[in-house]
Amino acid sequence: MNAEAAYRLPLAGRLHPWTLVFGLFAVARQMLIPLLYWVFSGFSVFGTLLVLTFGIPNLLLVVARYWTFRYRVEQGELVVEQGILRRQERHIPLANIQEIRLEQNLIQRQLGVARADIETSTGGGVEASLALLSVDDIARLRRCVFEHRSEGVPQAGALPAEAPAIAEVPLVRLGWPELLIAGLTSNGIFTLFVILGALLRFAEEWLPDAGRRALLRGIEAAVRALGGQSTTMMLTTVFLSVALLMLLSVAASGVMTVVRFYDFRLTEQGTALRRTYGLLTRHISSLSPARIQLLAIEQTPLRRLFGWASLRVDVAGVAYERQEEQQGRGVLVPLIRPAAAEALLARFMPGCVMAPGAWRKVSPLAVRRGILRRSVWLVALTAAALWWWSWPYGLWPLLVGLPVIGLVSWLDYRARAYLPGARYWFVRQGWASHAVYAIPVNNIQAVVVAQTPFDLRLGLATLILDTAGQTPVIIRDLPVAEACALGRQVARQVEDTSGRKAVGF
């Protein structure tokens, strides 16, 4: 079937009428302080003028955006138009669109509308945001962009004919017990401290002076009461307080993970991976395996203890901001068994298999380098102890810390290894928090061999494999000759598989 036959209905649309209602609520939220002043001032003339001055322009902007916003697909491009006095028309080539991400809050889910964020291969984040569209319109737009790109360029104002829906094959589904485990075993021990810091900042900005003074007096009274106790009682109270805060922090991390990834589902739809998750805000996105630059099987210490891991991806053309990372954008699966993670890699990345006995170790000199690098703070601590306690009692940091540093350096050396392959390279690292990285050879953009002063002294080097994602893969403490040979090997593999030269070699 040719392209003209496949497209029979016009694909041109505008925002959903519910956009006006949500826009009005957004204006009301922005106008909260003027509205409160207007009410508590007894609907005074000044309050009325304040509300009208700031409210009417915002309302007009909401209405103008709704009536002027248009989108259409024509001549291989997604065209987005908006504006009255300053008319803007953005043309996005369909070939550059990497993802159309759907996000809904609880109310939008009940109303059947959502925000559609268009992401492209330029890596600049969201290229265009269509808020709000009906879920059906987003599905039609997604089908037009992705399913028919290879069939030909759609004609102006044309929509693909209805085609049978591609069945979704379930891969991973996580209920709230698994998500609670994911939160409890993550490194979320300081989550509560972050929440308390945000609350204190909110109190500093929004509480009146009397409220802030009362809060400070309460903190001061608690410190004085603690200082009036005996040394043993004071230390016990501090220890129990910190332990309680850490337990509450871990519990808060578990609850936040359940809310963030609620009803998590990873499915395979055609050649794409589809992720659906979220309680308060529902996220639905599709990911093509061709966009994956790096896959990481990551384990925190608790997850290693109980045999769990998470699966993270680096994607070409997407630079996640901190807020997006907190929403789980970079997480492919938040909790999975390591063996199941390896099976998933082999499923959507053919040939991605790690041979258990073929790992290559880094240089044993990594132990010495680790001791030298970690001893800097130990020397400073020992000097401070000698100044305070004098000789020889001030040597206790050195006597206690040096064996610990030696053990940590040895464990770190044992945990690090690499496995070169014809199509994929694997790198593992981390003795406490463990990670295994899988890098497709044809995605490697640059190969760098670097040396620090410590490396020069010991005859070592660092090999860096960089992709179009955010995380470069680093193999430290290799002999110089081996690092250079590996760099040349990777560069040849990149040229053989993709026909281009890797930067650096």
C-alpha positions as CSV (number, residue, x, y, z in Angstrom):
1,M,0.0,0.0,0.0
2,N,1.5,3.3,-1.0
3,A,1.6,6.4,1.1
4,E,-1.3,8.2,-0.5
5,A,-3.6,5.2,0.0
6,A,-2.6,4.9,3.6
7,Y,-3.6,8.4,4.5
8,R,-7.2,9.2,3.9
9,L,-8.4,11.6,6.7
10,P,-7.0,15.0,7.5
11,L,-4.5,15.1,10.3
12,A,-4.8,18.7,11.6
13,G,-6.0,19.6,15.0
14,R,-6.2,22.0,17.9
15,L,-6.1,21.8,21.6
16,H,-8.8,20.1,23.5
17,P,-11.5,22.4,25.1
18,W,-10.5,21.3,28.5
19,T,-7.3,23.3,27.9
20,L,-9.3,26.4,28.7
21,V,-10.5,25.1,32.1
22,F,-7.0,23.9,33.2
23,G,-5.6,27.3,32.0
24,L,-8.1,29.1,34.2
25,F,-7.1,27.0,37.2
26,A,-3.5,27.8,36.5
27,V,-4.3,31.6,36.4
28,A,-6.2,31.3,39.7
29,R,-3.2,29.6,41.3
30,Q,-0.9,32.3,40.1
31,M,-3.4,34.9,41.4
32,L,-3.8,33.3,44.8
33,I,-2.2,36.1,46.8
34,P,-4.0,39.0,45.1
35,L,-7.3,37.0,45.4
36,L,-6.7,36.5,49.1
37,Y,-5.9,40.2,49.6
38,W,-9.0,41.1,47.7
39,V,-11.2,38.9,49.9
40,F,-9.7,39.8,53.3
41,S,-9.7,43.5,52.3
42,G,-13.5,43.3,52.1
43,F,-13.5,43.5,48.3
44,S,-11.9,46.9,48.3
45,V,-11.4,49.1,45.3
46,F,-7.6,48.6,45.4
47,G,-8.0,44.8,45.7
48,T,-10.4,44.8,42.7
49,L,-7.9,46.8,40.6
50,L,-5.1,44.5,41.6
51,V,-7.0,41.4,40.6
52,L,-8.2,42.9,37.3
53,T,-4.7,44.3,36.5
54,F,-2.9,41.0,36.9
55,G,-5.8,38.6,36.1
56,I,-7.3,39.9,32.9
57,P,-4.0,39.8,30.8
58,N,-3.4,36.2,32.0
59,L,-6.9,35.1,31.1
60,L,-6.6,36.7,27.7
61,L,-3.3,34.8,27.1
62,V,-4.9,31.5,28.0
63,V,-7.8,32.1,25.6
64,A,-5.5,33.4,22.9
65,R,-3.3,30.3,23.1
66,Y,-6.3,28.0,22.9
67,W,-7.8,29.7,19.9
68,T,-4.6,30.2,17.9
69,F,-2.8,26.9,18.6
70,R,-2.9,24.5,15.7
71,Y,-0.9,21.5,14.6
72,R,-0.8,19.5,11.4
73,V,1.4,16.9,9.6
74,E,2.4,17.8,6.1
75,Q,5.3,17.1,3.7
76,G,7.2,15.0,6.3
77,E,7.0,17.6,9.0
78,L,5.0,18.3,12.2
79,V,3.9,21.9,12.0
80,V,2.9,23.7,15.2
81,E,1.4,27.2,15.0
82,Q,0.5,29.7,17.7
83,G,0.3,33.4,18.5
84,I,-1.8,36.4,17.5
85,L,0.4,39.5,17.3
86,R,3.6,37.5,17.0
87,R,2.7,34.4,14.9
88,Q,5.1,31.5,15.4
89,E,5.3,28.4,13.2
90,R,7.6,25.6,14.1
91,H,8.5,22.9,11.6
92,I,9.7,19.6,13.1
93,P,10.8,16.9,10.6
94,L,9.2,13.6,11.3
95,A,12.5,11.8,10.9
96,N,13.9,13.8,13.8
97,I,11.1,13.0,16.3
98,Q,12.4,10.4,18.7
99,E,9.5,10.2,21.2
100,I,6.0,11.5,21.8
101,R,5.6,11.3,25.6
102,L,2.2,11.4,27.3
103,E,1.7,12.7,30.8
104,Q,-1.5,12.9,32.8
105,N,-2.5,13.9,36.3
106,L,-5.4,12.3,38.1
107,I,-8.0,14.7,36.9
108,Q,-6.7,14.6,33.3
109,R,-6.9,10.8,33.4
110,Q,-10.6,10.9,34.3
111,L,-11.3,13.4,31.5
112,G,-9.3,11.5,28.8
113,V,-6.9,14.3,28.1
114,A,-3.1,14.5,28.4
115,R,0.0,16.6,27.6
116,A,2.0,15.4,24.6
117,D,5.7,16.3,24.7
118,I,7.7,16.0,21.4
119,E,11.3,15.1,21.8
120,T,13.8,15.1,18.9
121,S,17.3,13.9,18.2
122,T,18.8,17.4,18.8
123,G,19.1,16.6,22.5
124,G,17.7,20.0,23.6
125,G,14.9,18.5,25.7
126,V,11.2,19.0,24.7
127,E,10.9,20.5,21.2
128,A,7.2,21.2,21.4
129,S,4.5,20.6,24.0
130,L,0.9,20.0,23.0
131,A,-1.2,20.6,26.1
132,L,-3.9,19.4,26.2
133,L,-5.0,16.9,23.6
134,S,-7.3,13.9,23.9
135,V,-5.7,10.6,24.4
136,D,-7.1,9.4,21.1
137,D,-5.6,12.4,19.2
138,I,-2.2,11.6,20.8
139,A,-2.5,8.0,19.6
140,R,-3.4,9.1,16.1
141,L,-0.4,11.5,16.0
142,R,1.9,8.9,17.4
143,R,0.7,6.4,14.8
144,C,1.1,8.9,12.0
145,V,4.7,9.9,13.0
146,F,6.2,6.5,13.8
147,E,4.3,3.7,12.0
148,H,4.2,5.4,8.5
149,R,7.6,7.2,8.4
150,S,9.1,4.3,6.4
151,E,6.2,4.1,4.0
152,G,6.6,7.5,2.6
153,V,6.0,11.1,3.4
154,P,2.4,11.9,4.4
155,Q,0.6,14.4,2.2
156,A,-0.4,17.7,3.7
157,G,-3.3,17.3,6.1
158,A,-3.5,13.5,5.9
159,L,-3.9,10.9,8.6
160,P,-3.1,7.2,8.3
161,A,-6.0,4.9,7.6
162,E,-7.1,2.8,10.6
163,A,-4.7,-0.1,10.9
164,P,-4.9,-3.1,13.3
165,A,-3.4,-2.2,16.6
166,I,-0.1,-3.8,17.3
167,A,-0.4,-6.2,20.3
168,E,1.7,-5.4,23.4
169,V,3.8,-8.2,24.8
170,P,4.2,-7.8,28.6
171,L,7.8,-7.9,29.8
172,V,7.8,-6.6,33.3
173,R,5.0,-5.6,35.7
174,L,5.6,-4.4,39.2
175,G,3.0,-4.1,42.0
176,W,3.3,-2.0,45.1
177,P,5.2,-4.6,47.1
178,E,8.0,-4.7,44.6
179,L,8.0,-0.9,44.3
180,L,8.1,-0.6,48.1
181,I,11.2,-2.9,48.1
182,A,12.7,-0.7,45.4
183,G,12.3,2.4,47.5
184,L,13.5,0.8,50.7
185,T,16.6,-0.6,49.0
186,S,17.5,2.5,47.1
187,N,20.1,5.0,48.4
188,G,17.3,7.1,49.8
189,I,18.6,7.4,53.3
190,F,18.7,11.2,53.1
191,T,15.3,11.6,51.5
192,L,13.7,12.9,54.7
193,F,16.5,15.4,55.2
194,V,15.9,16.8,51.7
195,I,12.2,17.1,52.6
196,L,13.0,18.8,55.9
197,G,15.3,21.2,54.1
198,A,12.6,22.1,51.6
199,L,10.1,22.7,54.4
200,L,12.6,24.9,56.2
201,R,13.2,26.9,53.1
202,F,9.4,27.2,52.6
203,A,9.0,28.4,56.2
204,E,11.8,30.9,55.7
205,E,10.1,32.4,52.6
206,W,6.5,32.2,53.5
207,L,6.1,32.1,57.3
208,P,5.5,35.5,58.9
209,D,8.2,36.9,61.2
210,A,6.3,35.8,64.3
211,G,6.1,32.2,63.0
212,R,9.8,32.1,62.2
213,R,10.8,33.4,65.6
214,A,8.6,30.8,67.3
215,L,10.2,28.0,65.2
216,L,13.7,29.2,66.1
217,R,12.8,29.4,69.8
218,G,11.6,25.9,69.7
219,I,14.8,24.6,68.1
220,E,16.9,26.6,70.6
221,A,14.9,25.2,73.5
222,A,15.5,21.6,72.2
223,V,19.2,22.2,71.9
224,R,19.4,23.6,75.4
225,A,17.5,20.7,76.8
226,L,19.9,18.3,75.1
227,G,22.9,20.2,76.3
228,G,21.7,20.0,79.9
229,Q,21.9,16.2,80.0
230,S,24.8,14.1,80.9
231,T,27.3,13.2,78.2
232,T,26.1,9.6,77.9
233,M,22.5,10.6,77.8
234,M,23.2,13.3,75.2
235,L,25.1,10.9,72.9
236,T,22.3,8.3,73.3
237,T,19.7,10.9,72.4
238,V,21.6,12.1,69.4
239,F,22.2,8.6,68.2
240,L,18.5,7.6,68.6
241,S,17.3,10.8,66.9
242,V,19.6,10.3,63.9
243,A,18.6,6.6,63.7
244,L,14.9,7.5,63.8
245,L,15.4,10.2,61.1
246,M,17.2,7.7,58.9
247,L,14.4,5.1,59.3
248,L,11.8,7.7,58.5
249,S,13.9,8.8,55.5
250,V,14.0,5.2,54.2
251,A,10.2,4.8,54.7
252,A,9.6,8.1,52.9
253,S,11.8,6.9,50.0
254,G,9.7,3.7,49.8
255,V,6.4,5.6,49.7
256,M,7.7,8.1,47.1
257,T,8.9,5.2,44.9
258,V,5.5,3.6,45.1
259,V,3.8,6.9,44.1
260,R,6.3,7.6,41.3
261,F,6.2,4.1,39.7
262,Y,2.7,3.0,40.7
263,D,1.4,0.2,38.4
264,F,4.7,0.0,36.5
265,R,4.5,-1.9,33.2
266,L,7.1,-2.5,30.5
267,T,5.8,-3.9,27.3
268,E,7.1,-4.6,23.9
269,Q,4.9,-3.1,21.1
270,G,6.3,-4.0,17.7
271,T,10.0,-2.9,17.9
272,A,9.4,-0.3,20.6
273,L,9.5,-0.6,24.4
274,R,6.5,1.0,26.1
275,R,6.7,2.2,29.7
276,T,3.6,3.1,31.8
277,Y,3.8,4.2,35.4
278,G,2.8,6.8,37.9
279,L,0.0,7.4,40.5
280,L,-0.5,11.1,40.7
281,T,1.0,11.8,37.3
282,R,0.7,9.0,34.7
283,H,3.7,8.7,32.3
284,I,3.4,6.8,29.0
285,S,6.3,6.8,26.7
286,S,7.8,4.6,23.9
287,L,11.5,3.8,23.5
288,S,13.1,2.4,20.4
289,P,16.0,0.1,21.2
290,A,17.9,1.8,18.4
291,R,18.0,5.0,20.5
292,I,19.6,3.2,23.5
293,Q,23.2,4.3,23.9
294,L,24.0,2.5,27.1
295,L,22.3,0.0,29.4
296,A,23.3,-0.2,33.1
297,I,22.4,-2.9,35.6
298,E,22.8,-1.1,38.9
299,Q,22.7,-2.4,42.5
300,T,22.9,-0.5,45.7
301,P,24.4,-2.4,48.7
302,L,21.0,-3.5,50.0
303,R,19.9,-4.6,46.6
304,R,23.1,-6.7,46.2
305,L,22.4,-8.2,49.6
306,F,18.9,-9.3,48.6
307,G,19.6,-10.1,45.0
308,W,17.8,-7.2,43.3
309,A,18.9,-4.6,40.7
310,S,17.5,-1.8,38.6
311,L,17.9,-1.3,34.8
312,R,18.8,2.2,33.6
313,V,19.2,3.5,30.0
314,D,21.0,6.4,28.4
315,V,19.1,7.6,25.3
316,A,20.3,9.5,22.3
317,G,18.8,13.0,21.9
318,V,17.5,13.4,25.4
319,A,19.2,15.4,28.1
320,Y,17.3,14.7,31.3
321,E,16.9,17.5,33.8
322,R,17.0,16.8,37.5
323,Q,13.2,16.9,37.8
324,E,12.9,14.4,35.0
325,E,15.4,12.1,36.6
326,Q,13.3,12.3,39.8
327,Q,10.2,11.3,37.8
328,G,12.0,8.1,36.7
329,R,12.7,9.1,33.0
330,G,16.0,7.4,32.9
331,V,14.9,4.2,34.6
332,L,13.8,1.3,32.3
333,V,12.9,-1.0,35.2
334,P,13.1,0.2,38.8
335,L,13.4,-3.3,40.3
336,I,14.4,-6.6,38.6
337,R,16.5,-9.7,39.3
338,P,20.0,-9.4,37.7
339,A,19.5,-12.6,35.7
340,A,16.1,-11.3,34.4
341,A,17.9,-8.0,33.5
342,E,20.5,-9.9,31.4
343,A,17.7,-11.8,29.7
344,L,16.0,-8.5,28.8
345,L,19.2,-7.2,27.3
346,A,19.5,-10.2,25.0
347,R,15.8,-9.8,24.0
348,F,15.8,-6.4,22.6
349,M,19.6,-6.1,21.9
350,P,20.4,-9.3,19.9
351,G,23.8,-10.7,20.7
352,C,24.1,-8.8,24.0
353,V,25.3,-11.7,26.2
354,M,28.0,-11.6,28.9
355,A,30.3,-14.6,29.0
356,P,30.9,-15.2,32.8
357,G,34.5,-16.4,32.5
358,A,35.8,-13.9,29.9
359,W,36.1,-10.8,32.1
360,R,39.5,-9.0,32.1
361,K,40.8,-7.4,35.2
362,V,42.4,-4.0,35.5
363,S,46.1,-3.7,36.6
364,P,46.9,-4.9,40.2
365,L,48.5,-1.5,40.6
366,A,45.0,-0.2,41.1
367,V,45.2,-1.2,44.7
368,R,48.3,1.0,45.3
369,R,46.7,3.9,43.4
370,G,43.5,3.5,45.4
371,I,45.5,3.7,48.7
372,L,47.4,6.8,47.5
373,R,44.2,8.5,46.4
374,R,42.2,7.7,49.5
375,S,45.1,8.5,51.9
376,V,45.0,12.3,51.3
377,W,42.1,12.9,53.7
378,L,43.7,10.4,56.2
379,V,47.0,12.4,56.3
380,A,45.1,15.6,57.0
381,L,43.0,13.9,59.8
382,T,46.1,12.4,61.4
383,A,47.9,15.8,61.4
384,A,44.9,17.3,63.1
385,A,44.8,14.5,65.7
386,L,48.6,14.9,66.4
387,W,48.0,18.6,67.0
388,W,45.2,17.9,69.4
389,W,46.4,14.8,71.3
390,S,50.2,15.0,70.6
391,W,52.5,12.0,70.0
392,P,51.8,9.1,69.9
393,Y,48.1,9.2,70.7
394,G,47.4,11.3,67.7
395,L,48.4,8.5,65.3
396,W,45.1,6.6,65.9
397,P,43.5,7.8,62.6
398,L,46.4,6.5,60.6
399,L,46.5,3.1,62.5
400,V,42.7,2.6,62.1
401,G,42.2,4.2,58.7
402,L,45.1,2.7,56.8
403,P,43.9,-1.0,57.0
404,V,40.4,0.2,56.1
405,I,41.7,2.1,53.0
406,G,43.7,-0.9,52.0
407,L,40.7,-3.2,52.2
408,V,38.5,-0.8,50.3
409,S,41.1,-0.4,47.6
410,W,41.5,-4.2,47.3
411,L,37.7,-4.7,47.1
412,D,37.4,-1.9,44.5
413,Y,40.1,-3.6,42.4
414,R,38.3,-7.0,42.5
415,A,35.0,-5.4,41.5
416,R,36.3,-3.7,38.3
417,A,36.7,-5.5,35.0
418,Y,35.8,-5.2,31.4
419,L,34.7,-7.5,28.6
420,P,35.3,-6.5,25.0
421,G,33.1,-8.0,22.3
422,A,32.5,-7.8,18.6
423,R,29.1,-5.9,18.9
424,Y,29.0,-4.9,22.6
425,W,31.5,-3.9,25.3
426,F,30.7,-4.6,29.0
427,V,32.2,-2.8,32.0
428,R,31.6,-3.5,35.6
429,Q,32.7,-1.4,38.6
430,G,31.8,-0.7,42.3
431,W,32.4,-2.8,45.3
432,A,29.6,-1.4,47.4
433,S,27.2,0.0,44.8
434,H,27.7,-2.2,41.8
435,A,27.0,-1.5,38.2
436,V,27.4,-3.4,34.9
437,Y,27.4,-1.3,31.7
438,A,26.5,-2.6,28.2
439,I,27.6,-0.4,25.3
440,P,26.8,-1.2,21.7
441,V,30.0,-0.7,19.7
442,N,28.3,1.2,16.8
443,N,27.0,3.8,19.3
444,I,30.5,4.8,20.5
445,Q,31.3,8.3,19.4
446,A,34.7,9.0,21.0
447,V,37.5,7.0,22.5
448,V,39.9,8.8,24.9
449,V,43.0,7.6,26.7
450,A,43.8,9.9,29.6
451,Q,46.4,10.0,32.4
452,T,46.5,11.8,35.8
453,P,49.7,12.5,37.7
454,F,49.1,9.4,39.8
455,D,48.7,7.4,36.5
456,L,51.9,8.8,35.1
457,R,53.8,7.7,38.2
458,L,52.4,4.2,38.1
459,G,52.4,3.7,34.3
460,L,48.6,3.5,34.2
461,A,45.9,5.1,32.0
462,T,42.2,5.5,31.8
463,L,40.1,4.5,28.8
464,I,36.9,6.5,28.2
465,L,34.2,5.3,25.8
466,D,31.8,8.1,25.0
467,T,28.4,7.8,23.3
468,A,25.6,10.2,22.4
469,G,24.1,9.6,25.8
470,Q,24.9,11.4,29.1
471,T,27.1,8.8,30.8
472,P,30.6,8.1,29.5
473,V,31.9,4.6,30.4
474,I,35.3,4.8,32.2
475,I,37.8,2.0,32.6
476,R,40.5,3.1,35.0
477,D,43.9,1.7,36.0
478,L,44.8,0.0,32.8
479,P,48.5,-0.4,31.8
480,V,49.3,2.4,29.2
481,A,50.0,-0.1,26.4
482,E,46.9,-2.0,27.1
483,A,44.7,1.1,27.2
484,C,46.1,2.4,23.8
485,A,45.7,-1.1,22.2
486,L,42.1,-1.2,23.5
487,G,41.4,2.3,22.2
488,R,42.7,1.3,18.7
489,Q,40.6,-1.9,18.8
490,V,37.4,0.0,19.7
491,A,38.1,2.5,16.9
492,R,38.5,-0.3,14.4
493,Q,35.3,-1.9,15.5
494,V,33.4,1.3,15.3
495,E,34.7,1.9,11.7
496,D,33.8,-1.7,10.7
497,T,30.3,-1.7,12.1
498,S,29.1,1.8,11.4
499,G,31.5,3.0,8.6
500,R,32.6,6.1,10.6
501,K,35.7,6.9,12.6
502,A,35.5,7.4,16.4
503,V,36.8,10.7,17.7
504,G,40.2,10.4,19.4
505,F,41.7,7.5,17.3
